Structure formats: structure tokens, C-alpha cells
């Protein structure tokens, strides 16, 4: 995976979250030395998909956004006072939570198809 754009986005997300390199390494479980390399746009180290997923999950951004395929970080919407948001990796879980919310308010009926 290319490092130039991902390193820019990683820096932006770290600044938004006010997190240090050391903290990011600790919470993601990615080796500190690797995080330093990934933040250097001139370094040719290749980030694995597993590592990219960890960054995306932590910052709640989509992989498409992280690698520069899309300019959309994720999605969110509000229904009543409830806000639902997700990135690509947790999309299915968020949809399930949304459906459960609708069911609890008796706004939708869900039936299994066998």
C-alpha cells in the first residue's frame, strides 16, 4: 500500500485526535518504529492491510478514505435523537444497531427469510 497519501491522512487524523505517535502505537498495537516509518512520506515501507484496518478502526475512517480512493471519511445520520455513524469496517454492525433501534420503536418489522 502506498505510503505518501496514507502518511498525510494519518498525520491529519492524529492532529484531529490530539494523539502522539507513542499513544497511537500503544492503542493500535502497531510497533512504534513502524508507525514512525508510516508517517514519513519518503519511507518506502509497505503498510499491511491489517495495520491499515487498525488505523481506520481507531480513527473511525473508511479504508477508501485512508488510501485516497474516496474523500468521504465515513457516514452518519440522525433519526430522532439517535445518531448512527460508521466507517467501512463497522458498517454491518452499525446497520444492525440501526435496525434494532427501529424495531425497538416499532418503526420496522424484520422477518427472516429461510
C-alpha positions in Angstrom: 0.0 0.0 0.0 1.3 3.4 -1.0 2.6 5.4 2.0 2.6 9.0 0.7 -1.2 9.8 0.9 -1.7 7.5 3.9 1.0 9.2 5.8 -0.7 12.6 5.2 -4.0 11.3 6.3 -2.5 9.5 9.3 -0.9 12.8 10.4 -4.2 14.7 9.9 -6.2 12.2 12.0 -3.5 12.2 14.7 -3.7 16.0 14.9 -7.6 15.9 15.0 -7.4 13.4 17.8 -4.6 15.1 19.6 -2.7 11.7 19.9 1.0 11.2 20.0 2.9 8.6 17.9 3.6 6.7 21.1 -0.1 6.6 22.1 -1.1 5.6 18.6 1.4 2.7 18.6 0.1 1.6 22.0 -3.7 1.7 21.2 -3.3 0.0 17.8 -0.7 -2.5 18.8 1.5 -1.4 15.8 5.2 -1.3 16.5 6.4 2.2 17.3 9.2 2.0 14.7 6.6 1.1 12.0 4.3 4.0 13.0 7.3 6.4 12.6 8.0 4.9 9.1 4.4 5.2 8.0 4.4 8.8 9.0 7.4 9.5 6.7 6.1 10.0 3.1 9.6 9.3 1.8 9.9 5.9 3.5 9.1 3.0 1.2 7.9 0.7 4.0 4.7 -1.0 2.9 1.8 -0.9 5.4 -0.1 -4.2 5.6 -3.9 -4.2 5.2 -4.2 -5.4 8.8 -2.3 -2.3 10.0 -4.3 0.0 7.8 -7.5 -1.6 9.2 -6.3 -0.9 12.8 -5.6 2.8 11.9 -9.0 3.1 10.2 -10.9 1.4 13.1 -9.1 3.6 15.7 -9.8 6.9 13.8 -13.3 5.7 12.6 -12.5 6.3 8.9 -13.1 4.2 5.9 -10.2 2.4 4.2 -11.2 4.1 0.9 -10.6 7.4 2.5 -7.4 6.3 4.1 -5.8 5.1 0.8 -7.2 8.1 -1.2 -9.8 6.3 -3.2 -12.6 8.4 -1.7 -12.8 11.8 0.0 -15.5 10.5 2.4 -14.3 9.6 5.9 -17.4 7.5 6.7 -21.1 8.2 7.1 -23.5 9.3 9.7 -27.2 10.1 10.0 -29.6 11.0 12.8 -33.1 9.7 13.4 -34.8 11.5 16.2 -32.2 11.9 19.0 -30.2 8.9 17.9 -27.1 9.3 15.8 -25.7 6.5 13.8 -22.3 6.6 12.2 -19.8 4.2 10.7 -16.8 3.6 8.6 -16.4 0.8 6.1 -15.2 -1.8 8.6 -18.0 -1.5 11.1 -20.8 -0.8 8.6 -22.6 -4.1 9.1 -22.6 -3.7 12.9 -23.9 -0.1 12.6 -26.7 -1.2 10.3 -27.6 -3.9 12.7 -27.8 -1.4 15.6 -29.9 0.9 13.4 -32.4 -1.9 12.6 -32.6 -2.9 16.3 -33.3 0.8 17.1 -36.1 0.9 14.5 -37.5 -2.4 15.9 -37.5 -1.1 19.4 -39.5 1.9 18.3 -41.8 -0.3 16.3 -41.0 1.6 13.2 -40.0 -1.5 11.2 -40.8 -5.2 11.3 -38.0 -7.6 10.4 -38.6 -11.2 9.3 -36.1 -13.8 8.5 -36.1 -15.4 5.0 -35.4 -19.1 5.1 
